[in-house]
Every structure is written in C-alpha cells, then in structure tokens.
Amino acid sequence: MISKKAEELMEQLRKTYVPIVDWEQINWEQFRADIEAMVPDGPYPKGITFQSDVIGGVDVEWTSVEGASEKIIVHFHGGGMCMGSASVDRFMLSHIAALTKRNAVSVEYRLSPEYAQPAAVEDCAAVYTGLLDRGYHAKDIVLLGESAGGMLVMSVCAWLKLNHVEMPGAVCAISPSVDSRYQSQSMRTNRETELAVNLNLAEMMEAIYFCGVDPLDPIASPIHSDLHGWPPTYLMACRKEILRDEAVRMCVRLQESGVLCELTIEEELFHTYMLHDIPESYEAFQKIAEFFSRY
C-alpha cells in the first residue's frame, strides 16, 4: 500500500502527463524556466545551506550539512539531459546529505540540445577529478543521480575506467538509462503505466543528445563497457516505469562482472518519485543513506 499523499500525486500526474513530446517545437529557455518555477521550496532538514562554486571549470552548488564528515556526495541532476538544475533536486539531495552527514556538490552540466554527448559526461567527470585535485580521496566520494543523472553516474564510471582514474567509494543510480538504443523490454510493456517519462524518449535522445554516437560506445551505453572493478552500486527503479529494465539489466551485468550491486524495485510508485515530498521519499532516502554509509 502506498500513502494517500502518493496516491493523490499520482492522480495529478495522470492528468498532466504528456506521453509524446514534440521536442522540435520546444522553446527551451521558456520550457526550462517553467520547470524551475514548479519546483517546491523544501522542506529541508535543519542546518542545511546552499552555496555556488566552480570546480574543474564547471558551475556547481554545494549542499552543506552542520557537523559533516570529510566524505562527500557528488550529485548529477535529472531532466532528460535537456532541463533541470542543481536547485531542482535540493529536496532529495539535502535529506540524503543530512542522513549521511556528508556535504554534497551538485553539477550544473551542459544541457542538450545546445550540447550533445559527451559534454555532460565531461563536465561531471571534470568536477569529480577537480575534487580529487582539491585533496578529496576517491574512496570518500560517492556518486548519486536520478533519471538522466542516473545515466550520468553510469557514464562517468565508464569514463573513469577508460581514463584510468580511481573510482569513487560507491554509487547510486535511480532509474538510469544505460543503453543508448533503449532496448529494454519495459520500454514496450510499461507504456500504459508510465507517468513521467515521454514514450518517444529513444527518438528524442537520439535527436538531441546522442546524435549518431556509436550505440556500443561504452560511455554512451555503459552496459556495454568493461564493468570489472566498478564501485559498489545501488540501483533503484519502479515496477511500472518504462526504464525499469534498464536498471535490471545493468544489475545483472554488474553482478556478472563481480561488482557488488543491489537493486530495489518499488511496486506501486513512479519514475523518480523521491523528488516529491511524500512519505515514500523519506524511506528511499534512508535506503540510499544506509548504502552510502557502508562505503
């Protein structure tokens, strides 16, 4: 059973959900501003502060926690690679930061369609290596991202492996896509139950983000990368979303490669539900915090 608050939110999403997006007609500047205006302001845990910074030449936002340890969360926001920002995800990130007693840094990576792959990956990797240059130890860094940000978590790990950079202590990817061809079965079987992700996602991403990249490229499609030596990984998804099997397939591949990987599939909820102030979100924050606290 899900909470009444979650049920009410899902009913609202059913009324506003746009299954097919005409990306060619979007005014991106206005579209992004409209999304930002819809973001709720909290609630945040006590003692949380936000501050802008530049790391590795990339704009970031720090989420600082009173009494934080020297360990750190690096966060990549969602938004289909074409929208979103650090401030959009303050609610989720601040609660996970508070539970883990870790300061967090959220990356303002370059967005499509203005910038195609691998610009966003390069920005996220630049922040990670910039933190190493500042004296942070790789083992004390964890990566966190949801939706497009979850994809970036996987892509950054592939980038780090290819470039012989030390991996972070652990990573968490929420509803990531891991295959630029989007061949997972749930992309077809869950079309009637999706409440957030547009059903022409594969076509849109090819047009505005992947732009003809080799579908077997390990950074564009992390599921095809060399996964040996990847950090402990926590994957989350929902039973009824179209991206569910991306996480399932990635979990299988990681485990086959000898990587510690845990997977949580929520039965009744929806894509990236933990961005909303519902009781189930706080349960998800606790699960993520407990995983990070082990590494």
C-alpha positions in Angstrom: 0.0 0.0 0.0 1.2 3.5 -0.9 0.4 6.6 1.1 -2.6 8.7 0.4 -0.3 11.6 -0.4 1.4 9.5 -3.1 -1.9 8.4 -4.5 -3.1 12.0 -4.8 0.2 12.9 -6.5 -0.1 10.1 -9.0 -3.6 11.1 -9.9 -2.4 14.6 -10.6 0.4 13.2 -12.8 -2.1 11.1 -14.8 -3.9 14.3 -15.7 -0.8 16.3 -16.7 1.4 13.6 -18.2 2.5 14.2 -21.8 3.3 10.8 -23.4 4.7 12.1 -26.6 7.0 15.2 -26.7 7.5 17.3 -29.8 11.0 18.4 -29.0 11.4 20.3 -32.3 8.7 22.8 -31.2 10.0 23.5 -27.7 11.2 26.9 -26.7 14.0 25.6 -24.4 14.6 28.7 -22.5 11.0 29.1 -21.6 10.5 25.4 -21.0 13.3 25.3 -18.5 12.1 28.4 -16.7 8.6 26.8 -16.4 10.1 23.7 -14.9 12.2 25.6 -12.4 9.1 27.6 -11.4 7.3 24.3 -10.5 10.0 23.2 -8.0 8.8 23.2 -4.4 11.0 25.0 -1.9 11.7 22.2 0.6 11.1 21.1 3.1 14.8 20.8 4.0 16.4 19.4 7.1 17.7 21.8 9.8 21.1 23.3 9.3 21.3 22.9 5.5 22.8 25.7 3.5 23.4 26.1 -0.3 26.4 27.9 -1.9 27.6 28.3 -5.5 31.1 27.3 -6.6 33.2 26.3 -9.6 35.1 23.0 -9.6 37.1 21.9 -12.6 35.8 24.8 -14.6 32.2 23.7 -14.1 29.5 25.5 -12.1 28.3 23.6 -9.0 26.1 24.0 -6.0 27.2 22.9 -2.5 24.7 21.5 -0.1 26.4 21.8 3.3 25.4 20.0 6.5 26.2 21.0 10.0 28.8 18.7 11.5 29.6 17.0 8.2 32.4 14.5 7.8 35.2 14.8 5.2 33.2 12.4 2.9 31.2 13.9 0.1 28.3 13.2 -2.3 28.7 14.2 -5.9 25.2 14.6 -7.5 24.1 14.7 -11.1 20.5 16.1 -11.6 17.9 14.6 -13.8 15.9 16.2 -16.6 16.3 14.2 -19.8 19.7 15.8 -20.4 17.8 18.9 -21.7 16.5 20.5 -18.5 16.9 20.6 -14.7 19.5 22.1 -12.4 21.0 21.6 -9.0 18.3 23.7 -7.3 15.6 21.4 -8.7 16.9 18.5 -6.7 17.6 20.3 -3.4 14.8 18.5 -1.6 16.2 15.0 -2.2 19.9 15.8 -2.0 19.6 17.8 1.2 17.9 14.9 3.1 20.4 12.3 1.9 23.2 14.7 2.8 21.8 15.2 6.3 21.3 11.4 6.8 24.8 10.6 5.8 26.5 13.6 7.4 28.1 14.4 4.1 28.3 17.7 2.2 27.2 17.3 -1.3 28.0 19.0 -4.6 25.5 19.1 -7.5 26.9 19.6 -11.0 25.4 22.2 -13.4 26.4 20.2 -16.5 25.8 21.4 -20.1 22.4 20.6 -21.5 21.2 19.4 -24.8 20.2 20.2 -27.5 22.8 23.0 -27.3 25.4 20.5 -26.2 25.4 16.8 -27.3 27.1 13.8 -25.8 29.7 13.7 -24.3 29.6 17.3 -23.0 27.6 16.5 -19.9 29.8 13.5 -19.0 32.9 15.6 -19.4 31.5 18.2 -17.1 30.6 15.7 -14.4 34.0 13.9 -14.7 35.7 17.3 -14.5 34.0 18.0 -11.2 35.0 14.6 -9.8 38.6 15.0 -10.9 38.6 18.6 -9.6 37.6 17.3 -6.2 40.5 14.9 -6.3 42.8 17.8 -7.1 41.4 19.7 -4.1 42.5 16.8 -1.9 39.4 14.7 -1.5 40.1 10.9 -1.6 38.2 8.8 -4.2 37.2 6.3 -1.5 35.5 9.2 0.4 33.4 10.3 -2.6 30.0 8.7 -3.7 28.1 9.5 -6.8 24.3 10.0 -6.9 21.9 10.7 -9.7 18.3 10.2 -10.8 16.9 9.6 -14.3 19.3 11.4 -16.7 21.5 11.9 -13.7 21.5 8.2 -13.0 22.6 7.6 -16.6 25.4 10.1 -16.0 26.5 8.2 -12.9 26.9 5.1 -15.0 28.6 7.0 -17.9 31.0 8.7 -15.5 32.1 5.4 -14.1 32.7 4.2 -17.6 34.7 7.3 -18.3 36.8 6.9 -15.2 37.6 3.3 -16.1 38.6 4.2 -19.6 40.8 7.1 -18.4 42.4 5.1 -15.5 41.0 7.4 -12.8 40.4 5.9 -9.4 36.8 5.0 -8.9 34.6 6.5 -6.1 33.7 4.6 -3.0 30.2 3.8 -4.1 27.5 5.0 -6.5 23.7 5.1 -6.6 21.7 5.5 -9.8 18.0 6.0 -9.7 16.1 4.9 -12.8 19.1 5.3 -15.1 19.1 4.5 -18.8 22.2 2.5 -19.6 21.8 1.6 -23.3 21.5 4.4 -25.9 19.3 2.2 -28.0 16.8 1.8 -25.2 16.2 -1.9 -26.0 14.9 -3.0 -22.6 11.6 -4.9 -22.6 9.9 -2.5 -20.2 10.2 0.3 -22.8 7.4 -1.6 -24.6 5.5 -3.4 -21.8 5.1 -0.4 -19.5 3.9 2.2 -21.9 0.4 2.2 -20.4 1.6 2.7 -16.8 4.3 5.3 -17.2 3.5 8.6 -15.5 6.6 10.8 -16.1 9.0 9.8 -19.0 7.8 10.5 -22.5 7.3 7.4 -24.6 9.3 8.7 -27.6 12.3 9.1 -25.3 14.6 7.0 -27.5 13.8 9.1 -30.6 14.2 12.4 -28.7 17.5 11.3 -27.1 19.0 10.3 -30.4 17.9 13.6 -32.0 19.1 16.0 -29.3 21.7 14.1 -27.2 23.3 11.0 -28.7 23.3 12.5 -32.2 24.7 9.5 -34.1 27.1 8.2 -31.4 28.1 4.6 -31.8 25.4 2.7 -29.7 28.2 0.4 -28.4 30.3 3.3 -27.2 30.9 2.5 -23.5 30.3 6.0 -22.3 27.0 6.4 -24.2 25.9 2.9 -23.4 27.6 1.9 -20.0 26.0 -1.5 -20.1 28.5 -2.3 -22.9 31.5 -1.0 -21.0 34.1 -3.0 -19.0 32.4 -3.2 -15.6 35.2 -5.1 -13.8 36.4 -3.0 -10.9 33.4 -0.7 -10.7 32.5 0.5 -7.2 29.6 -0.9 -5.1 26.4 0.1 -6.9 22.9 0.7 -5.7 20.2 0.8 -8.4 16.6 1.9 -7.9 13.6 1.8 -10.2 9.8 1.3 -10.2 7.9 -1.7 -11.4 5.6 0.3 -13.7 8.0 2.7 -15.4 9.4 2.2 -18.9 13.1 2.5 -17.7 12.7 -0.3 -15.1 14.6 -3.0 -17.1 17.5 -0.7 -17.8 18.3 -0.9 -14.1 17.5 -4.7 -14.0 19.8 -5.4 -17.0 22.6 -3.3 -15.5 22.4 -5.0 -12.2 22.8 -8.4 -13.9 25.8 -7.2 -15.9 27.5 -5.7 -12.8 27.0 -8.8 -10.8 28.3 -11.0 -13.6 31.4 -8.8 -13.6 32.0 -9.4 -9.9 30.7 -6.0 -8.7 28.6 -5.7 -5.6 25.3 -4.4 -6.8 22.0 -4.1 -5.0 18.7 -3.4 -6.8 15.4 -2.1 -5.3 12.2 -2.2 -7.4 9.3 -0.2 -6.0 6.0 -1.9 -6.8 3.4 0.9 -6.9 5.3 4.1 -7.3 6.6 6.1 -10.3 9.7 7.4 -12.0 11.9 9.4 -9.6 9.1 9.7 -7.0 11.7 10.7 -4.4 11.9 14.2 -5.8 8.5 14.8 -4.2 7.5 15.3 -0.5 5.7 12.1 0.1 6.3 9.5 2.9 7.8 7.0 0.5 10.6 9.5 -0.5 11.9 9.6 3.1 12.0 5.8 3.1 14.1 5.9 -0.1 16.4 8.5 1.4 17.0 6.1 4.3 17.9 3.2 1.9 20.3 5.3 -0.1 21.9 6.7 3.1 22.3 3.3 4.6 24.0 2.1 1.4 26.4 5.0 1.3 27.2 4.7 5.0 28.6 1.3 4.4 31.3 2.7 2.0 
